[in-house]
Each structure stands twice: as structure tokens, then as C-alpha cells.
């Protein structure tokens, strides 16, 4: 029997597109919840997806990824700098321990 490969391609693209959309929802949710560990995993997943799917704009839009990743990385950098400033001295660390 003849195999209609175009139907198979459409099904595969639909499955992958669904996974990409779910990853983006997870990023938004974890960003809103300030769940940084899961967010880091989500961003790693998106970077891997970008590596393999950026040639397929109907599946993966790189512009979305670069925007959210940049925003998240800037916030993480800001949090790290603030945390370091809290640890400037023992006295400063004690004053700011509730901010952790």
C-alpha cells in the first residue's frame, strides 16, 4: 500500500508544535510563580528546541524564545547582584536575611 507521507509529516509537526507551546506555557507559569529551578529547566528545554527546530518557523519561533530568555536572565542577574549586596558584611547579611 502507498504511504501518504504528507499526513505523517503534518501529524509530527502538530505533536512537536504542541510540545513547544506547552514549554512556553510552563515558562510563563514558572516565571509568574517565581519557581526559578523549574524555569531554568524550561529555558534549557527551549534552547534545545531552538537548536533543532529554528529552521521550521511554523513549529518554533525564535523571537519568542529570545525575548523571554533575555527577560528571565536579566531578572536572575539582578537577583544575584542584590543577593551579593546583602552579603557584603555579617551585619548586612543579618539585616537582610528575610529578603532571601
C-alpha positions as CSV (number, residue, x, y, z in Angstrom):
1,X,0.0,0.0,0.0
2,X,1.1,3.6,-0.7
3,X,2.1,5.5,2.4
4,X,1.0,9.2,2.3
5,X,4.0,10.8,4.0
6,X,2.5,14.3,4.0
7,X,-0.1,13.2,6.6
8,X,2.7,11.8,8.7
9,X,4.7,15.0,8.4
10,X,1.6,17.1,9.4
11,X,1.0,14.8,12.5
12,X,4.6,15.0,13.6
13,X,4.7,18.8,13.2
14,X,1.4,19.1,15.2
15,X,2.8,17.0,18.0
16,X,6.1,19.0,18.2
17,X,4.2,22.3,18.0
18,X,2.0,21.2,20.9
19,X,5.1,20.3,23.0
20,X,6.7,23.7,22.1
21,X,3.5,25.5,23.2
22,X,3.4,23.6,26.4
23,X,7.0,24.5,27.2
24,X,6.2,28.2,26.6
25,X,3.2,27.9,29.0
26,X,5.4,26.3,31.6
27,X,7.9,29.2,31.2
28,X,5.2,31.7,31.8
29,X,3.8,29.8,34.7
30,X,7.1,29.3,36.4
31,X,8.1,32.9,35.8
32,X,4.9,34.1,37.4
33,X,5.3,31.7,40.3
34,X,9.0,32.6,40.7
35,X,9.8,28.9,40.5
36,X,13.4,29.5,39.3
37,X,14.6,25.9,39.3
38,X,11.8,24.7,37.0
39,X,12.1,27.9,35.0
40,X,15.8,27.1,34.4
41,X,14.8,23.7,33.2
42,X,12.2,25.2,30.9
43,X,14.7,27.6,29.4
44,X,17.2,24.8,28.8
45,X,14.4,22.9,27.0
46,X,13.6,25.9,24.9
47,X,17.2,26.4,23.9
48,X,17.5,22.7,22.9
49,X,14.3,23.1,20.8
50,X,15.6,26.2,19.2
51,X,18.8,24.3,18.2
52,X,16.8,21.7,16.4
53,X,13.7,23.5,15.2
54,X,14.7,27.1,14.4
55,X,14.7,26.1,10.7
56,X,11.0,25.4,11.0
57,X,9.2,28.7,11.9
58,X,5.8,27.0,11.6
59,X,6.9,24.9,14.6
60,X,9.2,27.2,16.6
61,X,9.5,30.9,16.7
62,X,12.9,32.0,17.8
63,X,11.8,35.6,18.5
64,X,9.6,34.5,21.4
65,X,12.4,32.5,23.0
66,X,15.0,35.2,22.8
67,X,12.6,37.7,24.4
68,X,11.6,35.6,27.3
69,X,15.1,34.2,27.9
70,X,16.6,37.7,27.9
71,X,13.9,38.9,30.4
72,X,14.5,36.0,32.7
73,X,18.3,36.1,32.5
74,X,18.2,39.9,33.3
75,X,16.0,39.2,36.3
76,X,18.2,36.4,37.6
77,X,21.3,38.6,37.2
78,X,19.6,41.3,39.1
79,X,18.6,38.9,41.9
80,X,22.1,37.6,42.1
81,X,23.6,41.1,42.4
82,X,21.0,42.0,45.1
83,X,21.9,38.8,47.0
84,X,25.6,39.6,46.8
85,X,24.9,43.1,48.1
86,X,23.1,41.6,51.1
87,X,26.2,39.6,51.9
88,X,28.6,42.5,52.0
89,X,29.2,42.0,55.7
90,X,27.9,39.9,58.5
91,X,25.8,42.9,59.8
92,X,24.3,43.5,56.3
93,X,23.5,39.8,55.9
94,X,21.7,39.7,59.3
95,X,19.7,42.8,58.4
96,X,18.6,41.4,55.0
97,X,18.1,37.7,55.8
98,X,14.4,37.9,55.4
99,X,14.8,39.1,51.8
100,X,16.1,35.6,50.9
